[in-house]
Amino acid sequence: MNASAKIVQRLKRDAHALGFESVGIARAAHDPVTAKRLGVALERNYHATMTWMEETKGRRSSPKNLWPGVCSIITLAMNYGPETNPLPELDHGENGVISVYARHRDYHDLIKGRLKTLAAKLLSSAKTHGLEGDVKVFVDTAPVMEKPLAQKAGVGWQGKHTNLVSRDHGSWLFLGSIFTTLDLPSDVAEIDHCGSCSKCLDICPTNAFPAPYQLDARRCISYLTIEHAGPIPQELREMMGNRIYGCDDCLAICPWNKFASAAREAKLANPQTPRPKALVDFLDLDDTKFRSLFAGSPVKRIGVDRFLRNCAIAAGNSDRPDLVNSLERLERTTQNDVTREATQWALMKLKNDNTGNIE
């Protein structure tokens, strides 16, 4: 076994010890197919108001545009699978449903720390074999095409819902990457195993997939509830149901989840003190309570006004007239025009649904 192979063997052993379920390596080569797909998505405005995607198009289209010195890219995946299927939660309109990935500690901080530890171990291992190199670590915040790179590294494949799917872990995977100047042996790329299945496309409540492997963010509930700052289009509001932060439908329905298991990383497992789920509790939040409740959570970054906008729409879809008082209080107290408009929509809908007349 040569030095590079020994380094990779140690790398993968260290990665698993740090909580990563999968690790793979790919060459940092230009991928014209991925670059073309990105260009088409941007031309069709599938990125909606996420202008940073257009601004970083050049760096995103090729790893070497981001870092000319990179030679190998290590993709790592950490499982965050839930203990139970989240889809039945959508039947309880009195509760607000938060995407599985955001129910625990912010994965950016957790994974970035582990990547830095692993990267240091990698350089130390390389040095013992007489090799010098440099590294950079990325977790979802840099212009990195993580999912195509993960497929090239054999970690999984990009499914028809555009998310990564693994034969071993299903759809519940966080991704991170280590770019390095070290020349490491590559793994065999994964192939597409979706076949004729279209469950992820069919279940989407807002028809956000114009075609397999294409996602129009303008209709995606995850985008609308997280990235989108303005009013949510009225024609999509009823389709949102009680989803108040993100949406897991296309992930949860994937048949490959039969091989998935619950997260083994303690910080991604069910919290010892669960947060409230009732919309009546969420609608009562002010900025201080919101920051305290979601401290350390990805939810915190959207701010209280956007969160209350989402909760108001969920309340309007709840068919629960007992939420009218909470909505009326929010309408009086909010200083945010977008939140107020969503609240007024919810009040009209609840009163109309329960009396037959708009009061």
C-alpha positions as CSV (number, residue, x, y, z in Angstrom):
1,M,0.0,0.0,0.0
2,N,1.5,3.3,-1.1
3,A,1.6,6.5,1.1
4,S,-1.5,8.1,-0.4
5,A,-3.6,4.9,0.1
6,K,-2.4,4.7,3.7
7,I,-3.4,8.4,4.3
8,V,-6.9,7.8,2.9
9,Q,-7.3,4.6,5.0
10,R,-6.5,6.6,8.1
11,L,-8.7,9.5,6.9
12,K,-11.8,7.3,6.6
13,R,-11.2,5.7,9.9
14,D,-10.9,9.1,11.6
15,A,-14.0,10.4,9.8
16,H,-16.1,7.5,11.1
17,A,-14.8,8.1,14.6
18,L,-15.9,11.7,14.3
19,G,-19.5,10.7,13.5
20,F,-19.5,10.8,9.7
21,E,-21.4,7.9,8.2
22,S,-19.9,8.3,4.7
23,V,-16.7,9.7,3.2
24,G,-15.6,9.7,-0.4
25,I,-12.9,11.4,-2.5
26,A,-13.1,13.0,-6.0
27,R,-10.8,14.8,-8.2
28,A,-11.2,18.6,-8.3
29,A,-12.0,18.7,-12.0
30,H,-14.2,20.9,-14.0
31,D,-17.7,19.4,-14.6
32,P,-19.3,20.9,-17.7
33,V,-22.6,19.1,-17.2
34,T,-23.0,20.5,-13.7
35,A,-22.0,23.9,-14.8
36,K,-24.5,23.8,-17.6
37,R,-27.3,22.7,-15.3
38,L,-26.5,25.6,-12.9
39,G,-26.6,28.0,-15.8
40,V,-30.0,26.8,-17.0
41,A,-31.5,27.0,-13.5
42,L,-30.3,30.6,-13.1
43,E,-31.5,31.6,-16.6
44,R,-35.0,30.3,-15.6
45,N,-34.9,32.2,-12.3
46,Y,-35.3,29.0,-10.3
47,H,-33.1,30.6,-7.6
48,A,-35.8,33.3,-6.9
49,T,-34.4,36.0,-4.7
50,M,-31.2,34.1,-3.8
51,T,-29.0,36.5,-5.7
52,W,-25.9,35.1,-4.2
53,M,-26.3,32.1,-6.5
54,E,-26.0,34.3,-9.6
55,E,-23.2,36.4,-8.0
56,T,-21.1,33.3,-7.2
57,K,-21.9,31.4,-10.5
58,G,-18.3,31.5,-11.7
59,R,-16.8,30.1,-8.5
60,R,-19.7,27.6,-8.0
61,S,-19.3,26.2,-11.5
62,S,-15.9,24.7,-10.9
63,P,-13.9,23.9,-7.7
64,K,-10.7,25.3,-9.2
65,N,-12.5,28.6,-9.7
66,L,-13.0,28.7,-5.9
67,W,-9.5,27.6,-5.1
68,P,-7.0,27.1,-8.0
69,G,-4.7,25.0,-5.8
70,V,-7.2,22.3,-4.9
71,C,-6.4,18.8,-6.2
72,S,-8.8,16.5,-4.2
73,I,-12.1,17.0,-2.6
74,I,-13.2,15.0,0.3
75,T,-17.0,14.8,0.8
76,L,-18.4,13.8,4.2
77,A,-21.9,12.9,5.1
78,M,-23.5,12.9,8.6
79,N,-26.9,11.2,9.2
80,Y,-29.6,13.2,10.9
81,G,-32.4,10.7,10.3
82,P,-35.5,11.1,12.6
83,E,-36.7,8.3,14.8
84,T,-40.1,8.4,13.2
85,N,-41.5,9.5,9.8
86,P,-42.4,13.2,10.1
87,L,-45.2,13.1,7.5
88,P,-48.0,12.2,9.9
89,E,-47.3,15.5,11.8
90,L,-48.9,17.4,8.9
91,D,-52.3,16.0,9.9
92,H,-52.2,18.0,13.2
93,G,-53.1,21.5,12.2
94,E,-52.9,22.8,15.7
95,N,-49.2,22.3,15.6
96,G,-46.4,24.0,13.6
97,V,-44.1,21.6,11.8
98,I,-40.4,22.4,11.6
99,S,-38.1,20.6,9.2
100,V,-36.3,17.7,10.8
101,Y,-32.8,19.2,10.2
102,A,-33.7,22.3,12.2
103,R,-35.1,20.7,15.3
104,H,-31.7,20.4,16.9
105,R,-28.4,22.2,17.1
106,D,-27.3,24.1,14.0
107,Y,-25.5,21.6,11.9
108,H,-23.2,24.2,10.4
109,D,-21.3,24.7,13.7
110,L,-21.3,21.0,14.6
111,I,-20.0,19.7,11.2
112,K,-17.5,22.6,10.6
113,G,-15.9,21.8,13.9
114,R,-15.6,18.1,13.1
115,L,-14.2,19.0,9.6
116,K,-11.5,21.2,11.1
117,T,-10.5,18.4,13.4
118,L,-10.4,15.9,10.6
119,A,-8.5,18.2,8.3
120,A,-5.8,18.7,11.0
121,K,-5.6,14.9,11.3
122,L,-5.3,14.6,7.6
123,L,-2.4,17.0,7.3
124,S,-0.7,15.3,10.3
125,S,-1.1,11.9,8.7
126,A,0.3,13.2,5.4
127,K,3.3,14.7,7.1
128,T,4.2,11.4,8.7
129,H,4.4,10.0,5.1
130,G,6.6,12.9,4.0
131,L,3.8,14.8,2.2
132,E,2.9,18.5,2.7
133,G,-0.4,20.0,1.8
134,D,-3.1,22.6,2.6
135,V,-6.8,22.3,3.3
136,K,-10.0,24.4,3.3
137,V,-13.2,23.2,4.9
138,F,-16.8,24.1,3.7
139,V,-20.3,23.5,5.1
140,D,-23.1,24.9,3.0
141,T,-22.0,28.5,3.3
142,A,-19.5,28.7,0.3
143,P,-20.1,28.4,-3.4
144,V,-19.6,24.6,-3.5
145,M,-21.7,22.2,-5.6
146,E,-21.8,19.7,-2.7
147,K,-24.3,17.2,-4.1
148,P,-22.6,16.7,-7.5
149,L,-19.3,16.4,-5.8
150,A,-20.7,13.9,-3.3
151,Q,-22.0,11.8,-6.2
152,K,-18.5,11.9,-7.9
153,A,-17.0,10.8,-4.5
154,G,-19.4,7.8,-4.3
155,V,-21.3,9.1,-1.2
156,G,-24.7,9.0,-2.9
157,W,-26.5,10.3,-6.0
158,Q,-28.6,13.4,-6.6
159,G,-32.2,12.2,-6.7
160,K,-35.1,13.6,-8.7
161,H,-35.9,15.9,-5.8
162,T,-32.3,17.4,-6.3
163,N,-31.2,16.2,-2.8
164,L,-28.6,13.6,-2.2
165,V,-29.8,10.0,-1.7
166,S,-27.7,7.1,-0.2
167,R,-28.4,3.4,-0.6
168,D,-27.3,3.0,3.0
169,H,-28.8,6.1,4.7
170,G,-31.6,7.3,2.5
171,S,-32.2,11.1,2.2
172,W,-31.3,12.3,5.7
173,L,-27.7,13.5,5.3
174,F,-25.8,16.7,6.1
175,L,-22.9,17.3,3.7
176,G,-19.5,18.9,4.3
177,S,-16.3,19.0,2.3
178,I,-12.6,19.3,2.7
179,F,-10.7,20.8,-0.2
180,T,-7.0,19.8,-0.2
181,T,-3.9,20.3,-2.3
182,L,-2.9,16.7,-1.5
183,D,-3.3,14.3,-4.5
184,L,-5.4,11.5,-3.0
185,P,-6.8,8.4,-4.8
186,S,-10.4,8.9,-5.8
187,D,-13.4,6.7,-5.0
188,V,-15.8,5.3,-7.6
189,A,-18.6,7.6,-8.5
190,E,-22.2,6.6,-7.5
191,I,-24.8,6.0,-10.2
192,D,-28.4,7.1,-10.2
193,H,-30.7,4.5,-8.5
194,C,-34.0,6.5,-8.7
195,G,-35.3,4.4,-11.7
196,S,-38.9,5.1,-12.6
197,C,-39.9,6.2,-9.1
198,S,-41.4,9.7,-8.9
199,K,-42.8,9.7,-5.4
200,C,-40.7,12.8,-4.3
201,L,-42.1,14.7,-7.3
202,D,-45.7,13.6,-6.8
203,I,-45.9,14.5,-3.1
204,C,-44.7,18.1,-3.4
205,P,-47.7,20.2,-2.2
206,T,-46.8,23.2,-4.4
207,N,-45.6,21.4,-7.5
208,A,-42.1,22.9,-7.2
209,F,-40.4,20.5,-9.6
210,P,-40.8,21.6,-13.2
211,A,-39.1,18.3,-14.2
212,P,-37.1,15.5,-12.5
213,Y,-33.8,16.8,-11.1
214,Q,-35.1,20.5,-11.4
215,L,-36.4,22.6,-8.5
216,D,-38.0,26.0,-8.8
217,A,-37.4,27.7,-5.5
218,R,-40.2,30.2,-6.2
219,R,-42.7,27.4,-5.4
220,C,-40.6,25.5,-2.8
221,I,-41.9,25.7,0.8
222,S,-38.4,25.4,2.2
223,Y,-37.4,28.5,0.2
224,L,-40.6,30.4,1.0
225,T,-40.5,29.8,4.8
226,I,-36.7,30.3,5.2
227,E,-35.0,32.4,2.5
228,H,-38.0,34.5,1.2
229,A,-38.4,37.7,3.2
230,G,-41.5,39.2,1.6
231,P,-45.1,38.2,1.5
232,I,-45.7,34.6,0.5
233,P,-47.8,34.3,-2.7
234,Q,-51.4,33.9,-1.8
235,E,-52.0,31.1,-4.2
236,L,-49.4,29.0,-2.4
237,R,-50.5,29.7,1.2
238,E,-53.1,27.0,1.6
239,M,-50.7,24.4,0.1
240,M,-48.2,25.2,2.9
241,G,-50.5,23.6,5.5
242,N,-48.8,23.8,8.9
243,R,-45.2,23.8,7.7
244,I,-43.6,26.8,9.5
245,Y,-39.9,26.2,8.8
246,G,-38.9,24.1,5.8
247,C,-40.5,21.1,4.3
248,D,-39.5,17.4,4.4
249,D,-42.1,15.8,2.1
250,C,-39.9,14.9,-0.8
251,L,-37.2,13.6,1.6
252,A,-39.5,11.6,3.8
253,I,-41.3,9.8,1.0
254,C,-38.2,8.5,-0.6
255,P,-38.3,4.6,-0.7
256,W,-34.5,4.5,0.0
257,N,-35.3,5.7,3.6
258,K,-36.1,2.1,4.4
259,F,-32.4,1.7,4.9
260,A,-32.1,4.9,7.0
261,S,-31.6,4.8,10.7
262,A,-32.0,7.5,13.4
263,A,-29.1,9.9,13.9
264,R,-26.4,8.4,16.1
265,E,-24.8,11.8,16.7
266,A,-26.1,12.9,20.1
267,K,-26.3,16.5,19.2
268,L,-28.6,15.6,16.2
269,A,-30.8,13.2,18.1
270,N,-34.1,14.1,19.7
271,P,-33.5,16.8,22.3
272,Q,-33.9,16.0,26.0
273,T,-36.2,19.0,26.3
274,P,-38.4,19.2,23.2
275,R,-39.5,22.6,22.0
276,P,-43.3,23.4,22.0
277,K,-45.1,22.5,18.8
278,A,-48.5,24.3,19.4
279,L,-49.1,27.2,17.1
280,V,-50.8,29.0,20.0
281,D,-47.4,29.0,21.8
282,F,-45.5,30.2,18.7
283,L,-47.9,33.0,18.0
284,D,-47.2,34.4,21.4
285,L,-43.5,34.8,20.8
286,D,-41.8,38.2,20.9
287,D,-38.2,38.8,19.8
288,T,-36.7,38.0,23.2
289,K,-38.7,34.8,23.6
290,F,-38.0,33.7,20.0
291,R,-34.2,34.1,20.5
292,S,-34.3,32.2,23.7
293,L,-36.4,29.4,22.4
294,F,-34.3,28.9,19.2
295,A,-30.9,29.6,20.6
296,G,-28.4,27.4,18.8
297,S,-31.0,26.4,16.2
298,P,-31.0,27.2,12.4
299,V,-34.5,28.6,13.0
300,K,-33.1,31.6,14.8
301,R,-31.5,33.0,11.7
302,I,-34.8,33.9,9.9
303,G,-35.8,36.2,12.8
304,V,-39.0,36.5,14.7
305,D,-41.0,38.4,12.1
306,R,-40.5,35.9,9.3
307,F,-41.2,33.1,11.7
308,L,-44.4,34.7,12.9
309,R,-45.4,35.2,9.2
310,N,-45.1,31.5,8.7
311,C,-47.0,30.7,11.9
312,A,-49.8,33.0,11.0
313,I,-50.3,31.3,7.6
314,A,-50.2,27.9,9.3
315,A,-52.9,29.1,11.8
316,G,-55.0,30.3,8.9
317,N,-54.8,26.8,7.4
318,S,-55.5,25.1,10.8
319,D,-59.3,25.2,10.8
320,R,-58.9,26.1,14.5
321,P,-61.1,29.1,15.5
322,D,-59.5,29.0,19.0
323,L,-56.5,30.6,17.4
324,V,-58.3,33.8,16.4
325,N,-57.5,35.5,19.7
326,S,-53.8,34.8,19.3
327,L,-53.9,36.1,15.7
328,E,-55.8,39.3,16.7
329,R,-53.2,39.9,19.4
330,L,-50.4,39.4,16.9
331,E,-52.1,41.8,14.4
332,R,-52.2,44.5,17.1
333,T,-48.6,44.1,18.4
334,T,-46.5,43.3,15.3
335,Q,-44.5,46.1,13.8
336,N,-43.8,44.2,10.6
337,D,-46.0,44.9,7.6
338,V,-45.4,41.4,6.1
339,T,-46.3,39.6,9.3
340,R,-49.4,41.8,9.8
341,E,-50.7,41.1,6.3
342,A,-50.2,37.3,6.8
343,T,-52.0,37.6,10.1
344,Q,-54.9,39.5,8.5
345,W,-55.1,36.8,5.7
346,A,-55.2,34.1,8.4
347,L,-58.0,35.8,10.3
348,M,-60.1,36.2,7.2
349,K,-59.6,32.6,6.3
350,L,-60.4,31.2,9.8
351,K,-63.5,33.4,10.1
352,N,-64.7,32.6,6.6
353,D,-64.1,28.8,7.0
354,N,-66.0,28.7,10.3
355,T,-68.9,31.0,9.7
356,G,-69.3,31.1,5.9
357,N,-68.8,34.8,5.9
358,I,-65.8,37.1,6.0
359,E,-66.2,39.3,9.0
